[in-house]
Amino acid sequence: MKISGVDIRPGNIIEYEGGIWKVAKIQHTQPGKGGAYMQVEMKNLQDGRKTNVRFRSADTVEKVRLDTKDFQFLYEDGEFLVFMDGDTFEQINLPTDLLGDARPFLQDGMTVTLELWEEKPISVALPEQVEALIVEADAVVKGQTASSSFKPAILENGVRVMVPPHIGAGTRIIVDVYAQSYVGKVS
């Protein structure tokens, strides 16, 4: 499906210069002279390269539809992660860097969604939110009880997040995987 260069949005998968790219950021710019354009930051899903490209409204790109399939995470094998298809029980190995910053949140037995292009996995999506245990949290500073104050805490996977003052070590919380931020306390 062809789309105009100014209709590109973050998260879109597009075909550009013979490769498959995922749009990370966009910025619509309208200079004083000349026509408006969309500044697009994107990452190649095949080799990991990043680039910035300007698209004008007259430019068209091919928007790619990817197939998605749920897989279960089994274990880590060196620099590879092993996943299993729940329907066929077929196992596949994917490089650990395919997960990026979300890697510490991958848990044994977790169901993830793989995006496939021409039957080849090109990205892994974890659930948006996961439960995590706080192993270390700073003490509350007396007098710092404003409603917007947060304190640092370390999760069991080593990730540092900011939590409200009333949350202490040993508490299970819900964390946004991609923003790496506190969402709420597990009830």
N, C-alpha and C positions, 0 to 999 in steps of 0.2 A: 504494500500500500504506500503510495507516494504522499508525502506531506511537505508543506512549504517550510522553508528554513526558519521562519519566525514562529512556527507552530511546534517547534521542538520543546520538550519538557524534561525535567530531571527524571531519570529512571527509564526513559525511552531507550530502546535498543534500535540502532540504525546501521545501515550498511553504508560505508564511506570508504572510498579508495580501495575497494576489494576486501575490506575487513569488516568485522562485526564490532561495533562500539557501543558502550553504555554511557549515556549522558549523566555526568555527575552534577554540573552546575551550569546555569544559564544566566546571562545578563543582557537585557534588552537595552540597546544604546541608540539614541537619536541625536547625532551630532548637529551642530549649527548649520553646517554645509553638507550636502549629500543626503542620501537616503538612510533610513534606519536599518539597523542590522542586529542580529542576535549573536553575542559572543558565547560560544559553547565550549565547556571543558568536558572532555570525554576520555574514556579508557578503553583500549582495545581488549576485548575479552579473550582473544586467542594468544596474545603474547605479552599482555600487561602494559604496553606502552601507553603514555598519556599525551594528549595534545589539546591545543586550543585552536578553534576554527571560527571564522566569521561567516555567518550565513545571512544573505540578504533575502528579502521576501520573494524575489524571483527565483532563488535557488530551490531545488526540490531534492529531497533525500528519500530513500526507501526505508520505511519503518518495518522492522523485522518482528514477526511473531515467533516466540519460542514455545516449544512444548515443555510442560512442567510435569514432574513425576515425584512422588514422595519416596524417600529412602530412609532407612534407619541407620544411624551411626553405630558401628560395632567397636572399633578400636583404632589406635594410632600405631602405624608400623613405620618407624623411622621418620622420614619426611613426607610420608603419605598417610592419608586418612582412609579407612576402609568402611564403605557403606554397603548396605544390602537392600535390594529391591524386595519389598514386602510381598509382591505377587509371585515373582519367579524365583526368589531366593538367590538370584545372581548377585555376586559381589563385585564392586568396582573400587579401584584405588584412585584417589584424587590428591594432588599436591596440597599441603597444609596452607600455603599462601593464598589459595583460592578463597578462603574465608576472610582474609584481611583482619581488621580490628575486632571482628566478632568471634575470632578463634577461641579466646579464653572461655566463652560461654557455652561451647559445645560440650554436651554431657553424654555419658554412656547411655545408649538406648534411645537417644533423642531422635524424633522424626524431623527430617529437614526436607526442603523442597529443592530439587535440582532443576535448573533450566537447561534444556537440551536444544542444540542447534544441529540439524542434520544427524540426529542420534548421538551427538557428542556432548557431554556435560561441559558447560562453560561458566556456570556460576552456581553457588550454593546459598540458599536463604534459610536462616534459622528462624524460629518463632520470634515475633516482635518483642515479647516479654518472657523472662524466665525468673524462677525463684532462685535466690542465692542467700548464703549464710554470711553474716558479718563476723569476721574473726578478730577485728581490731577496730576500735572507734575512739576518737579523742574524747576527753572529758568535756563536759559543758563548762564554758567560761561564765562565771557568775556575772549577771548584769547583761549578758548577751542573749536576751530572750526575745528579741524582736521577731515577729512572725516570719520574716524573710531570711533569718540567719540559718545557715547550714554549716555542718562540720564534716571533715573528711572521715571516711571509713574504708577499711580494706576488706574485700570480699574473699571467700575461700579460694577463688581462682586467681587471686593476686591483683585484681582490678581495683582501682581507687575510685570511689564515687562520693558525692556529697549527699549527706542525709540530714533530716531534721534533728534538732538537739535531743529530743526524747528517745531516739533510737540508739541502742547500745550494742556491745559485742554479744554474740550469741543469738541475735534476732534474725529471723528469716524475713527477707524483703523481696519485693518484685522489682526487677531492674529492666529498663528499656535497653535491649541488646545493642542497637545501633547508635543511640545517643549516649550510651553508658551512663544513664542517670537513674536516680531513685524515682519509682512510680508510687509505691505504697508498701504497707506492712502486710505480710501474710497473716490472714485472720484464722 
